[in-house]
Amino acid sequence: MALKAEEEQFLPSTPGKFKDKWSSGKNRQFYRCFASTSTMFLWALFLVALTAAYLSFQSFVDSGNKFFSAACGGAHWEKQIRSSAQIHRHNGFAVLVTGAAGFVGSHVSLALKKRGDGVVGLDNFNNYYDVSLKKARKSLLNNHNIFIVEGDINDGRMLAKLFEIVHFSHVMHLAAQAGVRYAMENPQSYVHSNIAGLVSLLEACKTADPQPAIVWASSSSVYGLNDKVPFSESDQTDRPASLYAATKKAGEEITHTYNHIYGLSITGLRFFTVYGPWGRPDMAYFSFTRNILQGKPITVYRGKNRVDLARDFTYIDDIVRGCVASLDTSKKSTGSGGKKRGPAQYRIFNLGNTSPVTVPQMVGILEKQLRVKAKKNVIEMPGNGDVPFTHANISSARRELGYKPTTDLQTGLKKFVKWYLSYYGYNNGQSVK
Ligand SMILES: O=C(O)[C@H]1O[C@H](OP(=O)(O)OP(=O)(O)OC[C@H]2O[C@@H](n3ccc(=O)[nH]c3=O)[C@H](O)[C@@H]2O)[C@H](O)[C@@H](O)[C@H]1O
């Protein structure tokens, strides 16, 4: 009880109820004054310590994140970039390819390098799918003297440094968070790469002097719930069915803004389900191949009223030709150092195959190529961002780019399967590696 009484006297109380042994007068004033000064001192000390800790943490984060990682920077690094950017043909380009360790990025980089353009790659090697495949593509590019910078398009200081080292004439922007259905699992990654990353890249391009012309990957998914076929560039694209599609559509609006304000020359390419050797393991044709060879079941989605889903599958070599033609027909950006000097080119093209194939037909082709029957599990398409069909109208690309796809799905999948077996091997139905 005594303790309780003692505790009580130091407990804060409602005004008028506070009891203390410092009755009244000078003693009490002195105590209060002393107590408040020392408390303030302690608080001030605490705040100083907190600020110091915060600042040192921030500079640690800055050095790790915002600027070059250990793999970047330094004289050797700059030398590799300069050498990779060297042009070996008359009037050739110096191209920065973002997403160079990706499927389309690696193919486009090789095509440009082979014809004598200077190519510098950029890729963050994220683990959305098997990183070893990205590293293998990187080795392939290295063998052709293409250097890939390991970095993120959100790293503005690193981008500024790249533009300082090389006066890129063009940027082929293919870095993105791909995949339609994964957007439900990890929505933020789409905002990070396809929105924030895009803006960061455009900021670097707008500030660069000279400004590069930009060609970048939009997507057939922007047509969303559009049911007017074939899809034309002038069709409505304001009903996306997935967050992926919404970020690609937003990218089209964002690039338009940079074209309008800063005079950046911009070409957006709406790719239609691109497939082929060195492809993406998250895509259906790729994962179906793996499962069929391993004797595992595949899930085939079906639309409402038992209607088969269909895609305008487009072979990688056709897409590469469309990308290169877009670079070749790009006009120069008109601004410099962040200031527009006049109107600049702004284009959007469909790059598809113009002959949709149903998913069960695609599976049938794979079964024939692999000589293995698939264990099919057919289910109704879940509400996960998928659209029932895609079909490109490519008249615009044909007219302006001379784009003419030449590979049907049968021929293209044959080439894919050949690559798959040589890359992963085939061992009693088990994929290895
Ligand atoms: O053109 C694009 O802009 C996009 O193309 C690609 O998306 P999609 O056309 O959806 O390709 P993909 O996943 O191979 O599914 C193909 C078909 O198989 C069906 N599908 C899929 C998986 C499955 O398990 N079962 C199935 O039936 C599925 O329902 C669909 O009908 C890119 O991934 C995307 O990043 C983007 O670039």
The ligand as a Gaussian input file, in Angstrom:
#p B3LYP/6-31G(d) Opt

LIG

0 1
 O       -0.022000      -9.535000     -77.009000
 C        0.315000      -9.071000     -75.938000
 O        0.427000      -7.878000     -75.756000
 C        0.565000      -9.970000     -74.767000
 O        0.904000     -11.255000     -75.274000
 C        1.104000     -12.226000     -74.304000
 O       -0.088000     -12.417000     -73.558000
 P       -1.085000     -13.574000     -73.980000
 O       -1.620000     -13.346000     -75.340000
 O       -2.066000     -13.716000     -72.880000
 O       -0.091000     -14.835000     -74.100000
 P        0.001000     -16.174000     -73.240000
 O        0.150000     -15.861000     -71.818000
 O        1.034000     -17.000000     -73.880000
 O       -1.423000     -16.846000     -73.462000
 C       -1.836000     -17.253000     -74.773000
 C       -3.168000     -17.910000     -74.725000
 O       -3.083000     -19.092000     -73.944000
 C       -4.085000     -19.089000     -72.937000
 N       -3.553000     -19.784000     -71.754000
 C       -2.549000     -19.262000     -71.044000
 C       -2.036000     -19.915000     -69.956000
 C       -2.596000     -21.136000     -69.579000
 O       -2.188000     -21.787000     -68.599000
 N       -3.616000     -21.640000     -70.303000
 C       -4.112000     -20.997000     -71.403000
 O       -5.040000     -21.490000     -72.033000
 C       -4.393000     -17.648000     -72.677000
 O       -5.702000     -17.515000     -72.163000
 C       -4.240000     -17.051000     -74.051000
 O       -5.433000     -17.193000     -74.763000
 C        2.218000     -11.807000     -73.366000
 O        2.368000     -12.772000     -72.323000
 C        1.963000     -10.454000     -72.775000
 O        3.091000     -10.061000     -72.034000
 C        1.644000      -9.449000     -73.855000
 O        2.803000      -9.111000     -74.535000

